[in-house]
Amino acid sequence: MNWMSTLVEQRIQEAMARGEFEQLKGKGKPLELEDLSYVPED
């Protein structure tokens, strides 16, 4: 990993430890993707 990726990963891990992602809207539900034109059919 480069230094930026390492820093970002560290910040994400710290936020997770503080519980900052616990109350996100839609947590545990599939993403609602509106434009699927770039997704292969298979």
MIFI-744460 format. One line per field, with one value per residue (C-alpha): residue number from 1; residue in one letter; chain; x, y, z. Coordinates in Angstrom, 1 decimal. Each point is the difference from the previous one (the first is absolute). Example, Ala and Ser with C-alpha at 12.3 -4.5 7.8 and 13.67 -1.06 7.14 Angstrom:
2
num: (1, 2)
residu: (A, S)
chaine: (A, A)
u: (12.3, 1.4)
v: (-4.5, 3.4)
w: (7.8, -0.7)
//
This chain:
42
num: (1, 2, 3, 4, 5, 6, 7, 8, 9, 10, 11, 12, 13, 14, 15, 16, 17, 18, 19, 20, 21, 22, 23, 24, 25, 26, 27, 28, 29, 30, 31, 32, 33, 34, 35, 36, 37, 38, 39, 40, 41, 42)
residu: (M, N, W, M, S, T, L, V, E, Q, R, I, Q, E, A, M, A, R, G, E, F, E, Q, L, K, G, K, G, K, P, L, E, L, E, D, L, S, Y, V, P, E, D)
chaine: (A, A, A, A, A, A, A, A, A, A, A, A, A, A, A, A, A, A, A, A, A, A, A, A, A, A, A, A, A, A, A, A, A, A, A, A, A, A, A, A, A, A)
u: (0.0, 1.1, 0.0, -3.4, -1.7, 1.5, -1.2, -3.5, -0.2, 1.2, -2.6, -2.8, 1.1, 0.0, -3.5, -1.3, 1.5, -1.9, -3.2, -0.4, -1.5, -2.5, -3.0, 0.4, -3.2, -0.6, 2.5, -0.3, -2.1, 1.0, 1.2, -2.6, 1.9, -1.9, 2.2, 1.0, 1.1, 3.7, -0.7, 0.4, -3.2, 1.6)
v: (0.0, 3.5, 2.5, 1.5, -3.4, -0.8, 3.3, -0.5, -3.5, 1.2, 2.7, -2.4, -2.5, 2.7, 1.2, -3.6, -0.4, 3.2, -1.4, 2.7, -2.4, -1.6, 2.2, 0.4, 0.2, -3.3, -2.0, -3.7, 0.6, -0.4, 3.1, 1.6, 0.3, 2.2, -0.3, -3.6, 0.6, -0.6, -3.3, -3.2, -2.0, -3.2)
w: (0.0, -0.6, 2.9, -1.1, 0.0, 3.4, 1.5, -1.4, 1.3, 3.4, 0.1, -1.0, 2.7, 2.7, -1.1, 0.2, 3.5, 1.1, -1.5, -2.6, -2.6, 2.3, -0.8, -3.8, -2.0, -1.8, 2.1, -0.7, -3.2, -3.6, -1.8, -2.3, -3.2, -2.5, -3.0, -0.7, -3.6, 0.9, 1.8, -2.2, -0.3, 1.4)
//
